Amino acid sequence: MRFSILFFLLLACLYVTLAQGSYEDCCLKYVRGLKKAARRMVTSYRRQETDGGCNIPAIVFSMKRGRLFCADPREKWVNELMLEVESKKNKKHMRGPKRLKG
């Protein structure tokens, strides 16, 4: 009897731990739009696929101060912003590191 109660409590704790971790990095809703000033603050993005605890596809944008927001990948403005971010990365990469004169 004691073993079954202990086993049940252990399973309950594991379930709660796994359930909390599965939604930690998932988007649950989309933003509808973004102002131009906020668009300039976007530094990168990643794709969220529908697997595990994440039940909507999304593009997760990162801003300069670490803030994140989720957008619908089917929206035109989202795809345009993704292209802008890629363009910024390519320009930065082409310039290379700054060299100090010495």
N, CA, C and O atoms as a MOPAC input file, in Angstrom:
PM7 MOZYME 1SCF
protein

 N      0.83100 1    -1.19500 1     0.00000 1
 C      0.00000 1     0.00000 1     0.00000 1
 C      0.87100 1     1.25300 1     0.00000 1
 O      0.62900 1     2.18400 1    -0.76800 1
 N      1.87400 1     1.27300 1     0.85400 1
 C      2.75800 1     2.44300 1     0.93600 1
 C      3.49800 1     2.65800 1    -0.38300 1
 O      3.67500 1     3.78300 1    -0.85000 1
 N      3.92800 1     1.52400 1    -0.97000 1
 C      4.65900 1     1.62700 1    -2.23200 1
 C      3.78500 1     2.23900 1    -3.32700 1
 O      4.26300 1     3.07900 1    -4.08900 1
 N      2.54200 1     1.84500 1    -3.41800 1
 C      1.67000 1     2.37100 1    -4.46300 1
 C      1.38700 1     3.85900 1    -4.26100 1
 O      1.30800 1     4.60600 1    -5.23700 1
 N      1.23400 1     4.30000 1    -3.01800 1
 C      1.02300 1     5.72800 1    -2.74600 1
 C      2.27700 1     6.52200 1    -3.09800 1
 O      2.19000 1     7.58900 1    -3.70600 1
 N      3.44400 1     6.00100 1    -2.71600 1
 C      4.71000 1     6.66700 1    -3.02700 1
 C      4.91700 1     6.73300 1    -4.54300 1
 O      5.34200 1     7.76000 1    -5.07100 1
 N      4.61600 1     5.63900 1    -5.23500 1
 C      4.74700 1     5.59400 1    -6.67900 1
 C      3.80500 1     6.59900 1    -7.34100 1
 O      4.20600 1     7.29100 1    -8.27700 1
 N      2.57500 1     6.68800 1    -6.87700 1
 C      1.60400 1     7.63900 1    -7.41300 1
 C      2.07500 1     9.07800 1    -7.20000 1
 O      1.96300 1     9.89900 1    -8.11100 1
 N      2.59500 1     9.39600 1    -6.02500 1
 C      3.09500 1    10.75200 1    -5.75200 1
 C      4.28700 1    11.09000 1    -6.64800 1
 O      4.40500 1    12.21400 1    -7.13600 1
 N      5.16000 1    10.11800 1    -6.85700 1
 C      6.30800 1    10.33900 1    -7.73300 1
 C      5.84500 1    10.63300 1    -9.16300 1
 O      6.34900 1    11.55600 1    -9.80200 1
 N      4.89400 1     9.85600 1    -9.65900 1
 C      4.36500 1    10.10400 1   -11.00100 1
 C      3.67200 1    11.46100 1   -11.10200 1
 O      3.80700 1    12.15600 1   -12.11000 1
 N      2.94000 1    11.83500 1   -10.07200 1
 C      2.25700 1    13.13100 1   -10.07600 1
 C      3.27100 1    14.27000 1   -10.13600 1
 O      3.06900 1    15.23700 1   -10.87100 1
 N      4.34900 1    14.17000 1    -9.37800 1
 C      5.39300 1    15.21200 1    -9.39800 1
 C      6.05700 1    15.29100 1   -10.76800 1
 O      6.29400 1    16.38800 1   -11.27600 1
 N      6.35600 1    14.15700 1   -11.36600 1
 C      6.96200 1    14.14700 1   -12.70000 1
 C      6.02800 1    14.76000 1   -13.74000 1
 O      6.46800 1    15.51400 1   -14.60800 1
 N      4.75500 1    14.43700 1   -13.65300 1
 C      3.77800 1    14.97400 1   -14.59000 1
 C      3.71200 1    16.49600 1   -14.50600 1
 O      3.70300 1    17.17300 1   -15.53400 1
 N      3.66600 1    17.03400 1   -13.29900 1
 C      3.60700 1    18.48500 1   -13.10900 1
 C      4.87300 1    19.13500 1   -13.63900 1
 O      4.80200 1    20.18100 1   -14.28300 1
 N      6.02500 1    18.54000 1   -13.38500 1
 C      7.29400 1    19.08600 1   -13.86100 1
 C      7.34300 1    19.10000 1   -15.38700 1
 O      7.73700 1    20.10200 1   -15.98200 1
 N      6.95100 1    18.01200 1   -16.01800 1
 C      6.96300 1    17.94800 1   -17.48400 1
 C      5.94000 1    18.88700 1   -18.10200 1
 O      6.21300 1    19.49200 1   -19.13800 1
 N      4.79300 1    19.02100 1   -17.50200 1
 C      3.75200 1    19.89900 1   -18.03100 1
 C      4.19200 1    21.35200 1   -17.98300 1
 O      3.90500 1    22.11200 1   -18.90700 1
 N      4.88200 1    21.75200 1   -16.92600 1
 C      5.34500 1    23.13700 1   -16.82800 1
 C      6.41400 1    23.42200 1   -17.86000 1
 O      6.43100 1    24.51300 1   -18.42800 1
 N      7.30500 1    22.48100 1   -18.12400 1
 C      8.39000 1    22.68500 1   -19.07700 1
 C      7.92600 1    22.70200 1   -20.51300 1
 O      8.56600 1    23.33600 1   -21.35200 1
 N      6.84100 1    22.03100 1   -20.82800 1
 C      6.43400 1    21.92400 1   -22.21800 1
 C      5.87900 1    23.22600 1   -22.78200 1
 O      6.00000 1    23.45400 1   -23.98600 1
 N      5.28500 1    24.07700 1   -21.97800 1
 C      4.72200 1    25.34300 1   -22.46900 1
 C      5.63500 1    26.52500 1   -22.23100 1
 O      5.28100 1    27.65600 1   -22.56300 1
 N      6.79200 1    26.28600 1   -21.67000 1
 C      7.69200 1    27.37000 1   -21.28500 1
 C      8.14800 1    28.20600 1   -22.47800 1
 O      8.18200 1    29.43300 1   -22.39200 1
 N      8.49500 1    27.56500 1   -23.58100 1
 C      9.04500 1    28.27800 1   -24.72900 1
 C      8.08400 1    28.32700 1   -25.91300 1
 O      8.51400 1    28.52700 1   -27.04900 1
 N      6.81100 1    28.14900 1   -25.66300 1
 C      5.83700 1    28.09500 1   -26.75100 1
 C      5.01000 1    29.36900 1   -26.84500 1
 O      4.65900 1    29.98500 1   -25.83800 1
 N      4.71200 1    29.74400 1   -28.07700 1
 C      3.77800 1    30.83300 1   -28.32300 1
 C      2.36600 1    30.28000 1   -28.19800 1
 O      2.06100 1    29.20100 1   -28.70600 1
 N      1.52800 1    31.01500 1   -27.52900 1
 C      0.13900 1    30.59900 1   -27.38500 1
 C     -0.81100 1    31.49700 1   -28.16800 1
 O     -1.97100 1    31.14800 1   -28.38300 1
 N     -0.30400 1    32.67600 1   -28.59900 1
 C     -1.11600 1    33.58600 1   -29.40400 1
 C     -0.18600 1    34.47900 1   -30.21600 1
 O      1.01400 1    34.55200 1   -29.95000 1
 N     -0.75700 1    35.15900 1   -31.21200 1
 C      0.00100 1    36.02700 1   -32.10800 1
 C     -0.25000 1    37.50000 1   -31.80200 1
 O     -1.30200 1    37.86600 1   -31.27900 1
 N      0.73900 1    38.34700 1   -32.13800 1
 C      0.48000 1    39.78000 1   -32.16800 1
 C     -0.16900 1    40.07300 1   -33.51700 1
 O      0.06200 1    39.35400 1   -34.48900 1
 N     -0.96800 1    41.11500 1   -33.57500 1
 C     -1.68600 1    41.42300 1   -34.82700 1
 C     -0.87300 1    42.28600 1   -35.77300 1
 O     -1.01800 1    42.18300 1   -36.99100 1
 N     -0.03500 1    43.11900 1   -35.23300 1
 C      0.76400 1    44.00200 1   -36.06500 1
 C      1.86800 1    44.61800 1   -35.23600 1
 O      1.96000 1    44.38100 1   -34.03200 1
 N      2.70500 1    45.41100 1   -35.88500 1
 C      3.84300 1    46.02100 1   -35.20400 1
 C      4.09900 1    47.39500 1   -35.80300 1
 O      4.06400 1    47.56900 1   -37.02100 1
 N      4.35500 1    48.36100 1   -34.94400 1
 C      4.67000 1    49.71000 1   -35.41800 1
 C      6.07400 1    49.73800 1   -36.01100 1
 O      6.90000 1    48.87500 1   -35.71400 1
 N      6.33500 1    50.73900 1   -36.85100 1
 C      7.63000 1    50.84400 1   -37.51800 1
 C      8.77700 1    50.96300 1   -36.52300 1
 O      9.84100 1    50.38100 1   -36.73300 1
 N      8.57200 1    51.70500 1   -35.45400 1
 C      9.63200 1    51.87400 1   -34.45500 1
 C      9.99200 1    50.53200 1   -33.82000 1
 O     11.16600 1    50.25200 1   -33.57400 1
 N      9.00000 1    49.71900 1   -33.56100 1
 C      9.25300 1    48.40300 1   -32.96000 1
 C      9.90200 1    47.45800 1   -33.97100 1
 O     10.71700 1    46.61300 1   -33.60000 1
 N      9.54700 1    47.59800 1   -35.22800 1
 C     10.13500 1    46.74500 1   -36.27100 1
 C     11.63900 1    46.94200 1   -36.35800 1
 O     12.38500 1    45.99900 1   -36.62000 1
 N     12.08100 1    48.18200 1   -36.13500 1
 C     13.51600 1    48.47400 1   -36.20200 1
 C     14.29200 1    47.83300 1   -35.05300 1
 O     15.50700 1    47.66100 1   -35.14700 1
 N     13.60300 1    47.48300 1   -33.98000 1
 C     14.24500 1    46.90200 1   -32.80000 1
 C     14.41900 1    45.38300 1   -32.90600 1
 O     15.08500 1    44.78600 1   -32.06100 1
 N     13.83800 1    44.75600 1   -33.91800 1
 C     13.93500 1    43.30300 1   -34.06700 1
 C     15.34300 1    42.92700 1   -34.52600 1
 O     15.87100 1    43.50100 1   -35.47900 1
 N     15.94100 1    41.95800 1   -33.83600 1
 C     17.31100 1    41.54200 1   -34.15100 1
 C     17.39100 1    40.14700 1   -34.76600 1
 O     18.29800 1    39.86600 1   -35.54900 1
 N     16.45000 1    39.27500 1   -34.41600 1
 C     16.49800 1    37.90700 1   -34.94600 1
 C     15.12700 1    37.25800 1   -34.84000 1
 O     14.18800 1    37.83100 1   -34.28700 1
 N     15.03400 1    36.06100 1   -35.37700 1
 C     13.78200 1    35.31300 1   -35.28100 1
 C     14.08300 1    33.82700 1   -35.31900 1
 O     15.16400 1    33.40700 1   -35.73200 1
 N     13.10900 1    33.03200 1   -34.88000 1
 C     13.18700 1    31.57900 1   -34.99200 1
 C     11.79000 1    31.05900 1   -35.31300 1
 O     10.79300 1    31.73700 1   -35.06500 1
 N     11.72600 1    29.87600 1   -35.85500 1
 C     10.44400 1    29.25400 1   -36.19000 1
 C      9.99800 1    28.33900 1   -35.05700 1
 O     10.80800 1    27.61600 1   -34.47800 1
 N      8.71300 1    28.37500 1   -34.74600 1
 C      8.12200 1    27.43200 1   -33.80400 1
 C      7.25800 1    26.47600 1   -34.60700 1
 O      6.32300 1    26.89600 1   -35.28900 1
 N      7.56900 1    25.20700 1   -34.52400 1
 C      6.79800 1    24.18500 1   -35.21300 1
 C      5.74100 1    23.62700 1   -34.26800 1
 O      5.84900 1    23.76900 1   -33.05000 1
 N      4.74400 1    23.00700 1   -34.82300 1
 C      3.69400 1    22.40600 1   -33.99700 1
 C      4.11600 1    20.99400 1   -33.61900 1
 O      3.85900 1    20.03400 1   -34.34600 1
 N      4.76400 1    20.89000 1   -32.47400 1
 C      5.15300 1    19.58200 1   -31.95700 1
 C      5.18300 1    19.64200 1   -30.43500 1
 O      5.37500 1    20.71200 1   -29.85700 1
 N      4.99800 1    18.53100 1   -29.80600 1
 C      5.01800 1    18.49100 1   -28.34700 1
 C      3.95100 1    19.39700 1   -27.75900 1
 O      2.77000 1    19.26900 1   -28.08300 1
 N      4.36700 1    20.31200 1   -26.89400 1
 C      3.42600 1    21.20900 1   -26.23000 1
 C      3.07700 1    22.44400 1   -27.03300 1
 O      2.16000 1    23.17700 1   -26.66200 1
 N      3.77800 1    22.69300 1   -28.11400 1
 C      3.52300 1    23.88100 1   -28.93100 1
 C      2.47000 1    23.54000 1   -29.97300 1
 O      2.72000 1    22.74700 1   -30.88100 1
 N      1.29600 1    24.13700 1   -29.84200 1
 C      0.20100 1    23.72300 1   -30.72100 1
 C     -0.14200 1    24.71700 1   -31.82000 1
 O     -1.13600 1    24.52000 1   -32.51900 1
 N      0.64300 1    25.78200 1   -32.00200 1
 C      0.43000 1    26.68300 1   -33.13200 1
 C      1.76900 1    26.95000 1   -33.81200 1
 O      2.78500 1    27.08300 1   -33.12900 1
 N      1.79500 1    27.03100 1   -35.14000 1
 C      3.03200 1    27.43200 1   -35.81200 1
 C      3.21600 1    28.93200 1   -35.60900 1
 O      2.24400 1    29.68600 1   -35.63500 1
 N      4.44400 1    29.36200 1   -35.41000 1
 C      4.68600 1    30.78400 1   -35.17100 1
 C      6.10800 1    31.15800 1   -35.55800 1
 O      6.99400 1    30.30900 1   -35.65900 1
 N      6.29400 1    32.44300 1   -35.76800 1
 C      7.62000 1    33.02500 1   -35.89800 1
 C      7.84000 1    33.81500 1   -34.61400 1
 O      7.04900 1    34.69600 1   -34.27700 1
 N      8.91800 1    33.49600 1   -33.89900 1
 C      9.22800 1    34.15400 1   -32.63500 1
 C     10.33500 1    35.16700 1   -32.90800 1
 O     11.46900 1    34.79000 1   -33.20600 1
 N     10.00800 1    36.44200 1   -32.80700 1
 C     10.96500 1    37.51400 1   -33.04800 1
 C     11.60200 1    37.93600 1   -31.73100 1
 O     10.93500 1    37.99000 1   -30.69800 1
 N     12.90400 1    38.23700 1   -31.77500 1
 C     13.63800 1    38.75800 1   -30.61700 1
 C     13.96300 1    40.21600 1   -30.87500 1
 O     14.32900 1    40.60400 1   -31.98500 1
 N     13.81900 1    41.02400 1   -29.82000 1
 C     14.11500 1    42.44900 1   -29.93800 1
 C     15.42100 1    42.76000 1   -29.21600 1
 O     15.96200 1    41.90300 1   -28.51700 1
 N     15.93100 1    43.97600 1   -29.38100 1
 C     17.23400 1    44.36300 1   -28.85100 1
 C     17.38600 1    44.13400 1   -27.35000 1
 O     18.45300 1    43.70300 1   -26.91300 1
 N     16.39700 1    44.39800 1   -26.57800 1
 C     16.52300 1    44.24200 1   -25.12100 1
 C     16.05700 1    42.87900 1   -24.63000 1
 O     15.80000 1    42.70600 1   -23.43800 1
 N     15.94500 1    41.91500 1   -25.53100 1
 C     15.60600 1    40.56300 1   -25.14700 1
 C     14.12800 1    40.22300 1   -25.12100 1
 O     13.76000 1    39.09000 1   -24.80800 1
 N     13.28400 1    41.17500 1   -25.44100 1
 C     11.84700 1    40.88400 1   -25.47400 1
 C     11.52100 1    40.01600 1   -26.68200 1
 O     12.16300 1    40.11900 1   -27.72700 1
 N     10.52200 1    39.16500 1   -26.52600 1
 C     10.08700 1    38.27000 1   -27.58900 1
 C      8.63100 1    38.52400 1   -27.92100 1
 O      7.85300 1    38.92000 1   -27.05300 1
 N      8.26000 1    38.30000 1   -29.16200 1
 C      6.84800 1    38.31100 1   -29.52200 1
 C      6.63600 1    37.30200 1   -30.63800 1
 O      7.54900 1    36.98800 1   -31.40100 1
 N      5.42100 1    36.81000 1   -30.71300 1
 C      5.07700 1    35.74300 1   -31.65800 1
 C      4.16400 1    36.29100 1   -32.75000 1
 O      3.28700 1    37.11600 1   -32.49300 1
 N      4.39000 1    35.81500 1   -33.97300 1
 C      3.59400 1    36.28100 1   -35.09700 1
 C      3.18500 1    35.09700 1   -35.97100 1
 O      3.84300 1    34.05700 1   -35.99400 1
 N      2.09300 1    35.28800 1   -36.67700 1
 C      1.55000 1    34.26300 1   -37.56200 1
 C      2.40300 1    34.18100 1   -38.83100 1
 O      2.52500 1    35.17900 1   -39.54200 1
 N      2.99100 1    33.03200 1   -39.13300 1
 C      3.86100 1    32.93100 1   -40.31700 1
 C      3.12300 1    33.09200 1   -41.64200 1
 O      3.76700 1    33.24300 1   -42.68000 1
 N      1.79500 1    33.06300 1   -41.63700 1
 C      1.02100 1    33.23000 1   -42.87600 1
 C      0.77600 1    34.69800 1   -43.20700 1
 O      0.32800 1    35.00800 1   -44.31100 1
 N      1.05800 1    35.60900 1   -42.27500 1
 C      0.82500 1    37.04000 1   -42.49300 1
 C      1.91500 1    37.63900 1   -43.39000 1
 O      3.09000 1    37.29100 1   -43.26700 1
 N      1.52400 1    38.52600 1   -44.27600 1
 C      2.46000 1    39.16400 1   -45.20500 1
 C      3.51400 1    39.98600 1   -44.45900 1
 O      4.69700 1    39.91800 1   -44.79300 1
 N      3.09700 1    40.76900 1   -43.44600 1
 C      4.03400 1    41.63600 1   -42.73700 1
 C      5.08700 1    40.81500 1   -41.98800 1
 O      6.21100 1    41.27700 1   -41.79100 1
 N      4.72800 1    39.60700 1   -41.57400 1
 C      5.67600 1    38.74200 1   -40.85700 1
 C      6.78600 1    38.30400 1   -41.81200 1
 O      7.96500 1    38.34900 1   -41.46100 1
 N      6.40900 1    37.88600 1   -43.00700 1
 C      7.41000 1    37.47300 1   -43.99200 1
 C      8.28800 1    38.63900 1   -44.42400 1
 O      9.48300 1    38.45700 1   -44.65700 1
 N      7.71300 1    39.83000 1   -44.53300 1
 C      8.49900 1    41.01800 1   -44.87500 1
 C      9.50200 1    41.32600 1   -43.77300 1
 O     10.65000 1    41.66900 1   -44.05400 1
 N      9.06900 1    41.20500 1   -42.51200 1
 C      9.97000 1    41.47500 1   -41.39000 1
 C     11.08800 1    40.43500 1   -41.32800 1
 O     12.22500 1    40.77200 1   -41.00000 1
 N     10.78200 1    39.19900 1   -41.63300 1
 C     11.82100 1    38.16800 1   -41.66800 1
 C     12.88000 1    38.51100 1   -42.71600 1
 O     14.07400 1    38.33700 1   -42.47400 1
 N     12.44600 1    38.99700 1   -43.87500 1
 C     13.38300 1    39.40000 1   -44.92300 1
 C     14.23200 1    40.59000 1   -44.47700 1
 O     15.42500 1    40.65000 1   -44.77500 1
 N     13.61800 1    41.53900 1   -43.76200 1
 C     14.36200 1    42.69200 1   -43.24800 1
 C     15.44300 1    42.24900 1   -42.27200 1
 O     16.56800 1    42.74700 1   -42.31700 1
 N     15.10600 1    41.31900 1   -41.39400 1
 C     16.07100 1    40.82100 1   -40.41700 1
 C     17.23200 1    40.11800 1   -41.12200 1
 O     18.39300 1    40.31800 1   -40.76500 1
 N     16.91400 1    39.29700 1   -42.12100 1
 C     17.96500 1    38.61600 1   -42.88500 1
 C     18.85500 1    39.62800 1   -43.59800 1
 O     20.07500 1    39.46700 1   -43.64500 1
 N     18.24300 1    40.66900 1   -44.15000 1
 C     19.00000 1    41.70200 1   -44.84400 1
 C     19.95900 1    42.41300 1   -43.88800 1
 O     21.11200 1    42.67000 1   -44.23500 1
 N     19.47700 1    42.72900 1   -42.68200 1
 C     20.33600 1    43.36900 1   -41.67200 1
 C     21.51100 1    42.47100 1   -41.30600 1
 O     22.64200 1    42.93800 1   -41.17700 1
 N     21.23500 1    41.17700 1   -41.13900 1
 C     22.29600 1    40.22800 1   -40.78900 1
 C     23.34100 1    40.15300 1   -41.89000 1
 O     24.54100 1    40.13700 1   -41.61400 1
 N     22.88700 1    40.10500 1   -43.14300 1
 C     23.81900 1    40.01300 1   -44.26100 1
 C     24.68100 1    41.26300 1   -44.37600 1
 O     25.87800 1    41.16600 1   -44.64600 1
 N     24.08400 1    42.44000 1   -44.17500 1
 C     24.85200 1    43.68100 1   -44.23600 1
 C     25.89600 1    43.71400 1   -43.13200 1
 O     27.03900 1    44.11000 1   -43.36200 1
 N     25.50400 1    43.29900 1   -41.93700 1
 C     26.41600 1    43.29900 1   -40.79600 1
 C     27.54400 1    42.30500 1   -41.02800 1
 O     28.69600 1    42.58200 1   -40.69400 1
 N     27.22100 1    41.15800 1   -41.59400 1
 C     28.20800 1    40.12600 1   -41.83800 1
 C     29.19100 1    40.56200 1   -42.93100 1
 O     30.38000 1    40.25000 1   -42.85600 1
 N     28.70400 1    41.27300 1   -43.93500 1
 C     29.54700 1    41.72100 1   -45.03800 1
 C     30.54900 1    42.77200 1   -44.58900 1
 O     31.66800 1    42.83000 1   -45.09700 1
 N     30.14000 1    43.61100 1   -43.62500 1
 C     31.04300 1    44.65100 1   -43.12600 1
 C     32.21400 1    44.04800 1   -42.35900 1
 O     33.34000 1    44.53800 1   -42.44100 1
 N     31.94000 1    42.99100 1   -41.61900 1
 C     32.98200 1    42.35700 1   -40.82100 1
 C     33.27600 1    43.13500 1   -39.56100 1
 O     32.65000 1    44.16500 1   -39.31200 1
 N     34.22200 1    42.66200 1   -38.75500 1
 C     34.54500 1    43.35200 1   -37.50900 1
 C     35.27900 1    44.67200 1   -37.75500 1
 O     36.03800 1    44.79200 1   -38.71700 1
 N     35.06100 1    45.62900 1   -36.91300 1
 C     35.76000 1    46.91100 1   -37.04300 1
 C     37.19500 1    46.74400 1   -36.53800 1
 O     37.44900 1    46.07100 1   -35.53900 1
 N     38.10000 1    47.36100 1   -37.24200 1
 C     39.50400 1    47.28200 1   -36.84800 1
 C     39.94900 1    48.61300 1   -36.26700 1
 O     39.59600 1    49.68000 1   -36.77000 1
 N     40.71600 1    48.53000 1   -35.21800 1
 C     41.23600 1    49.73600 1   -34.59000 1
 C     42.54100 1    50.12700 1   -35.26100 1
 O     43.37100 1    49.27700 1   -35.58300 1
 N     42.70900 1    51.42900 1   -35.46600 1
 C     43.97100 1    51.91900 1   -36.03200 1
 C     44.98300 1    52.04100 1   -34.91300 1
 O     44.67700 1    52.55000 1   -33.83600 1
 N     46.14700 1    51.58700 1   -35.16600 1
 C     47.11500 1    51.62300 1   -34.06800 1
 C     48.44900 1    52.04600 1   -34.42100 1
 O     49.32600 1    52.10600 1   -33.56000 1

